[in-house]
Amino acid sequence: MTSFDKAQWVHDGENILSENNLSAVRAHLETVGNIAVEHWHFYGGTSPTPLAFNDFDEFYSYLQGKVKPGDAIDVYPFPHNAATIAHGKLPNSEGAVPLGGAY
């Protein structure tokens, strides 16, 4: 059994692709113009990948192409402050996200 198999996956967890999260990111980018992102790799054993975006389509493309199911995404206004705009995990093909995880 891999560590990926040990996680409990649920459909009502923090999902970065939820309409609330995507709407919050889109609204911030349209009104302010910049976000800072921390991409936490699910059981990756590495530090988070820091990123910045000023375009929603580029942010969404990153989620679709570079983020794996279970990875956690924290989105902050830029310049960075303590409050996140959105956070959640990329769901698997069944729409479920893991509870917990080694980030």
C-alpha positions in Angstrom: 0.0 0.0 0.0 1.4 3.4 -0.9 1.1 6.5 1.2 -1.3 7.8 -1.4 -3.6 4.9 -0.7 -3.5 5.5 3.1 -5.2 8.9 2.8 -9.0 9.2 3.5 -10.6 10.9 0.5 -13.8 12.8 0.9 -16.1 14.7 -1.4 -16.9 17.6 1.0 -13.3 18.6 1.9 -11.4 21.7 0.9 -11.4 21.7 -2.9 -9.4 24.4 -4.7 -11.6 23.9 -7.7 -14.8 24.8 -5.8 -16.8 27.6 -7.3 -16.2 29.7 -4.1 -12.5 29.4 -4.3 -12.2 30.0 -8.1 -14.6 33.0 -7.8 -12.6 34.5 -5.0 -9.3 34.2 -7.0 -10.9 35.5 -10.2 -12.4 38.5 -8.3 -9.1 39.3 -6.6 -7.2 39.1 -9.9 -9.8 41.4 -11.6 -9.7 44.0 -8.9 -6.2 43.9 -7.5 -4.3 42.0 -10.2 -1.8 39.8 -8.3 -1.8 36.6 -6.3 1.0 34.7 -4.5 0.5 30.9 -4.5 2.1 28.1 -2.4 1.8 24.7 -4.0 2.2 22.0 -1.4 3.0 18.6 -2.8 0.9 15.7 -1.4 3.3 13.4 0.3 6.0 15.1 -1.8 8.7 15.4 1.0 9.6 18.9 -0.3 9.0 22.5 0.5 6.1 24.2 -1.2 6.6 25.6 -4.7 6.2 29.5 -4.5 4.4 31.0 -7.5 2.8 34.3 -8.6 0.0 35.0 -11.1 -1.7 38.1 -12.4 -4.0 36.3 -14.8 -6.8 33.9 -13.9 -6.5 31.7 -17.0 -2.7 31.2 -16.3 -3.5 30.2 -12.7 -6.3 27.8 -13.8 -4.0 26.3 -16.4 -1.4 25.7 -13.8 -3.9 23.9 -11.6 -4.9 21.7 -14.6 -1.4 20.9 -15.8 1.0 21.0 -12.8 -1.0 20.1 -9.7 -1.7 16.5 -8.8 -4.7 15.1 -6.9 -4.2 15.8 -3.2 -1.8 18.7 -3.7 -2.7 21.7 -1.5 -2.9 25.2 -2.9 -2.8 28.4 -0.8 -3.6 31.6 -2.6 -2.6 34.9 -1.0 -3.0 38.5 -2.1 0.2 40.0 -3.4 2.0 41.7 -1.8 1.7 38.8 0.6 -0.2 39.1 3.9 -1.4 36.5 6.4 -4.9 36.1 5.1 -5.5 33.6 2.2 -7.9 34.4 -0.6 -8.5 30.7 -1.2 -7.1 27.3 -0.2 -7.9 23.7 -1.0 -6.6 20.5 -2.5 -6.9 19.3 -6.1 -9.6 16.6 -6.2 -9.0 13.2 -7.7 -10.9 12.0 -10.8 -13.9 11.2 -8.5 -14.0 14.7 -7.1 -12.7 13.7 -3.7 -9.9 15.4 -1.7 -7.8 13.8 1.1 -8.2 14.6 4.7 -4.8 15.5 6.1 -1.7 14.7 4.2 2.1 15.1 4.6 2.8 18.7 3.4 
